[in-house]
Amino acid sequence: MSADLAVDLRHADTADYDAIIELVDVWWGGRQMTDMLPRLFFTHFRPTSFIAEVDGAIAGFLAGFISQTDPDVGYVHFIGVDPTMRGRGLGETLYGAFFDAARSRGCRVVRAVTSPVNRTSIAFHQQIGFRVLPGNAESEGVAYTTDYDGPGRPCVRFEYDLKNRKQGD
Ligand SMILES: CC(C)(COP(=O)(O)OP(=O)(O)OC[C@H]1O[C@@H](n2cnc3c(N)ncnc32)[C@H](O)[C@@H]1OP(=O)(O)O)[C@@H](O)C(=O)NCCC(=O)NCCS
């Protein structure tokens, strides 16, 4: 995290949704992402979803939850940082909050997926310690799974091991 950046980290709230949904397509470089982020993530996953504010403005958010199927697993559905605030540690800080929340609820690993075209997301996840899980295809040396989220929607699958992480790291 940049030493000059004063970040307020708090849980997301259903009222944050209206502001965030306006930002999502812009923050994702014009990709149509809003359909993948319904309000329910801010309403029903508040304890494991976070907002980062800088100077009172939303600078980043993370929408995540604990798997209902496997309580060992935390899952991050969306993470986004204001393009003007990138590269200053906000993404890693948001993940840190989720890692702590997941670990304190007994999770062993955290998983996430991203599109193989999202090279920034792939580099970011690898840089903060995620490994790429096996797939059935490969792009630029990164394994991905074809049609993972439906026809024509491939995904790179990531996993982060919480066991070596100290709370608050
Ligand atoms: C991915 C994203 C959340 C990263 O946020 P960020 O605040 O810029 O990331 P950080 O500053 O915390 O970076 C953490 C590490 O990842 C690395 N990283 C971040 N972006 C990178 C990039 N484009 N290429 C290579 N490394 C990158 C940083 O260098 C840093 O590593 P370091 O600590 O060794 O220096 C941000 O780029 C974003 O919002 N992208 C659009 C939305 C998106 O694609 N979300 C992910 C899929 S849901």
The ligand as an ORCA input file, in Angstrom:
! r2SCAN-3c Opt
* xyz 0 1
  C      -7.246     -6.131    -10.763
  C      -7.342     -4.861     -9.899
  C      -8.444     -5.054     -8.855
  C      -5.983     -4.648     -9.171
  O      -6.134     -3.579     -8.249
  P      -4.875     -2.648     -7.827
  O      -5.328     -1.821     -6.678
  O      -4.328     -1.951     -9.000
  O      -3.819     -3.755     -7.350
  P      -2.638     -3.539     -6.270
  O      -2.088     -2.168     -6.422
  O      -3.122     -3.939     -4.916
  O      -1.579     -4.601     -6.789
  C      -1.215     -5.773     -6.047
  C      -0.100     -6.462     -6.790
  O      -0.568     -6.852     -8.093
  C       0.282     -6.291     -9.091
  N      -0.484     -5.842    -10.237
  C      -1.603     -5.084    -10.239
  N      -2.003     -4.820    -11.505
  C      -1.065     -5.412    -12.295
  C      -0.889     -5.480    -13.701
  N      -1.737     -4.868    -14.557
  N       0.178     -6.164    -14.191
  C       1.059     -6.755    -13.359
  N       0.945     -6.722    -12.013
  C      -0.106     -6.065    -11.492
  C       0.931     -5.083     -8.414
  O       2.167     -4.762     -9.020
  C       1.097     -5.529     -6.995
  O       2.250     -6.330     -6.849
  P       3.471     -5.843     -5.909
  O       2.874     -5.731     -4.535
  O       4.463     -6.937     -6.047
  O       3.881     -4.520     -6.451
  C      -7.606     -3.596    -10.770
  O      -6.681     -3.570    -11.841
  C      -9.015     -3.561    -11.381
  O      -9.966     -3.077    -10.756
  N      -9.178     -4.057    -12.637
  C     -10.492     -4.018    -13.327
  C     -11.467     -4.961    -12.672
  C     -11.001     -6.416    -12.724
  O     -10.527     -6.881    -13.736
  N     -11.160     -7.130    -11.565
  C     -10.698     -8.508    -11.429
  C     -11.664     -9.524    -11.927
  S     -13.168     -9.620    -10.937
*
